[in-house]
Amino acid sequence: MAEATLRPHSQLAGALAELAARHSAGAGPRLSESPFAARLMLRAIEPLDALNRRIGPLLGLALDDTPNRATESANLTVFWQRVDHWLIVAPDDRREALITALDDALADGDSSLVDLSDYYTTLLLEGERAVDVLMKGCSLDLHPRAFAVGDMALTRLAQADVMLHRSGERRYAIQMRRSFAEYALKWLFDAGLEYDIGVIHENTHGVES
């Protein structure tokens, strides 16, 4: 008998399945959950050039200290959070190797690396009217001139604290603490009903044998 391999289980699996059964084929925006990912909070107090010499080759990109911007490589994204803080998001299968490599590279510097992978959930909202859904509960100016592709912000969506990232022309990633996840999912669904929102439920978490 094949040995089971445990994978992270989504707390939203049941709610997503229920909403998808009710409204999976909408012609409007599409709502889904992002696959589980490694999320590492880096705090480093040293000149940015020196820090990039240490870890830039490991990340495949240079850290940017421009406020409210995300920097992306082929399979890794780094979000500026505040002065001297960056959130590194990568595929979960890179987590252990990335932590080890970064710990080694930063060993003699004034820095810390904290694994927050189990702390956050990310929802994806994409499509023609995605921004209209968000504007119902977010006070940010989301016009493309004010919130361009690659921009991010720590803000509120209705009653949830979130990190909003415009990851494409009509694509938004909404990261929140797991305790807010089901509330945010249902709020986005309700807000999108007038635009014929569709919910996508894919089994990207759970157990594989």
C-alpha positions in Angstrom: 0.0 0.0 0.0 1.4 3.4 -1.0 2.4 5.6 2.0 0.3 8.7 2.3 2.1 12.1 2.1 0.6 14.7 4.3 0.0 18.1 2.7 -1.3 21.3 4.3 -5.1 21.3 4.5 -7.1 24.4 3.6 -9.5 25.6 6.2 -11.6 27.0 3.3 -12.1 23.7 1.5 -15.6 23.2 2.8 -16.7 26.8 2.2 -15.2 26.9 -1.3 -16.9 23.7 -2.3 -20.2 25.0 -1.0 -20.0 28.3 -2.9 -18.6 26.7 -6.0 -21.6 24.3 -6.1 -23.9 27.3 -6.0 -22.1 29.6 -8.3 -19.1 28.1 -10.2 -19.8 29.2 -13.7 -20.3 32.9 -13.3 -19.4 35.1 -16.3 -18.0 37.8 -14.1 -15.0 37.9 -11.7 -13.5 34.6 -10.5 -12.7 33.9 -6.9 -10.4 31.2 -5.7 -7.8 30.3 -3.1 -4.1 30.5 -3.8 -2.1 27.3 -3.3 -0.4 27.0 0.1 3.0 28.8 0.0 6.1 29.5 2.0 5.9 32.9 3.6 9.0 34.2 5.4 9.3 37.5 7.1 12.7 39.0 6.8 13.9 41.8 9.0 17.4 43.1 8.2 19.1 46.2 9.5 22.0 46.9 7.1 22.5 48.8 3.8 20.3 47.5 1.0 23.3 47.0 -1.3 25.1 44.8 1.2 21.9 42.8 2.0 21.3 42.2 -1.7 24.9 40.9 -2.1 24.2 38.4 0.6 20.8 37.1 -0.5 20.1 38.4 -4.0 21.5 35.3 -5.7 19.5 33.0 -3.4 16.2 34.8 -4.2 16.9 35.4 -7.9 16.1 39.1 -7.5 17.2 42.2 -5.6 15.2 43.4 -2.6 13.6 46.8 -3.2 12.9 49.3 -0.5 10.3 51.2 -2.5 7.2 51.4 -0.2 4.2 49.4 -1.2 5.8 47.5 -4.1 6.2 43.8 -4.8 9.2 42.4 -6.7 8.9 39.1 -8.6 11.1 36.5 -10.2 10.0 33.3 -11.9 8.6 31.6 -8.8 9.2 34.0 -5.9 7.7 37.3 -4.8 9.0 39.7 -2.2 6.7 42.3 -0.7 8.0 45.4 1.0 6.2 45.6 4.4 7.8 48.5 6.3 11.2 49.9 6.8 13.7 47.0 7.0 11.0 44.3 6.6 10.1 42.2 3.6 7.8 39.2 3.2 9.2 36.5 0.9 6.6 34.3 -0.7 7.7 31.1 -2.6 6.3 27.7 -3.5 5.9 25.6 -0.4 8.3 22.9 -1.7 11.1 25.5 -1.5 10.5 26.4 2.1 13.0 24.3 4.0 15.8 24.8 1.5 15.1 28.6 1.4 15.1 28.9 5.2 18.4 27.0 5.5 20.1 29.0 2.7 18.9 32.4 4.0 19.8 31.5 7.6 23.3 30.7 6.5 23.7 33.8 4.3 22.4 36.1 7.1 24.2 34.4 10.0 26.7 37.2 10.8 24.3 40.1 10.1 21.7 42.0 12.2 18.7 40.2 10.9 15.9 37.7 11.7 13.8 35.3 9.6 10.4 34.1 10.8 8.3 31.4 9.1 4.7 32.7 8.8 3.6 30.1 6.3 0.8 28.7 8.5 -0.4 32.2 9.6 -1.8 33.5 6.3 -4.3 32.5 3.6 -4.5 34.2 0.2 -7.6 34.6 -2.0 -7.4 35.4 -5.7 -9.9 37.7 -7.4 -9.6 38.2 -11.1 -11.7 39.3 -14.1 -13.3 42.3 -15.7 -15.2 43.6 -12.6 -12.8 42.4 -9.9 -11.9 46.0 -8.9 -15.6 46.9 -8.6 -16.0 44.1 -6.0 -13.0 45.3 -4.0 -14.2 48.9 -4.1 -17.3 47.9 -2.1 -15.2 47.3 1.0 -11.8 48.9 0.5 -11.1 52.6 0.9 -7.9 52.7 -1.2 -7.9 54.5 -4.6 -7.8 51.4 -6.9 -7.7 53.3 -10.1 -4.8 52.1 -12.3 -3.1 55.5 -12.0 -3.0 55.1 -8.2 -2.7 51.4 -7.8 -0.7 49.9 -10.7 0.3 46.3 -11.4 2.9 45.3 -8.9 1.6 47.7 -6.2 0.6 46.3 -2.8 -0.9 47.8 0.4 -1.7 46.8 3.9 -5.3 47.9 4.2 -8.8 46.7 5.3 -11.4 44.9 3.2 -14.7 45.4 5.0 -13.8 44.3 8.6 -10.7 42.2 7.7 -7.0 43.4 7.8 -5.5 42.3 4.5 -2.5 42.8 2.2 -3.8 43.6 -1.2 -1.5 43.0 -4.2 -2.4 43.9 -7.8 -0.6 41.0 -9.4 -2.0 41.5 -12.9 -4.1 43.9 -15.0 -7.3 42.4 -13.6 -5.9 40.1 -11.0 -5.7 40.8 -7.2 -4.2 38.7 -4.5 -5.7 39.3 -1.0 -3.7 37.9 1.9 -5.1 37.8 5.4 -4.6 36.0 8.7 -6.3 32.6 8.6 -8.8 33.7 11.2 -10.2 36.2 8.7 -10.2 33.8 5.7 -13.7 32.5 5.7 -15.2 35.9 6.5 -13.3 37.5 3.6 -14.2 34.6 1.2 -18.0 35.0 2.0 -17.8 38.8 1.9 -16.1 38.8 -1.5 -18.7 36.3 -2.8 -21.6 38.3 -1.6 -20.1 41.6 -2.9 -19.6 39.9 -6.3 -23.0 38.4 -6.8 -24.3 41.5 -8.7 -21.4 41.0 -11.2 -22.1 37.2 -11.6 -19.0 36.1 -9.7 -17.8 32.5 -10.1 -16.1 30.5 -7.4 -13.3 28.1 -8.3 -12.6 25.2 -6.0 -9.4 23.3 -6.8 -7.9 20.6 -4.5 -4.5 22.3 -4.1 -4.2 21.2 -0.4 -4.8 18.0 1.5 -3.4 14.5 1.3 -1.8 12.8 -1.7 -1.1 9.1 -1.7 
